[in-house]
Amino acid sequence: MADVPIRAVAADYNTQVHGRQFESPSKYLTLKPHVMARYSRKSQEDVREEMHEMKRGELHSGKSSKKVTNPRRAIAIGLSEARKEGAKVPFTT
């Protein structure tokens, strides 16, 4: 079995074990290039400014004016402000 290519083994994987049908794992092993999201320079500057505000303890969120201590929240605020200004920022999911 060591001489058989991996694709051939994956194609012959449709078997029944304990009464259950298993599909070929090659269906789940598709190789696609990973593409990172593209952010504009303006959005990067906005996030950088928000992170500095958070580290200085000056960043507050929303109407409640609570101090932001989570770096992920600071990034989200920076990206949100960049979107409002019209910078090139990917959509949220």
Protein Blocks (a to p, Z undefined) as FASTA:
>chain_A
ZZpcfklmmmmmpcceehiacddfklmmcccddddddddfklmmmmmmmmmmmmnopace
hjkopacfbfklmmmmmmmmmmmnopacdddZZ
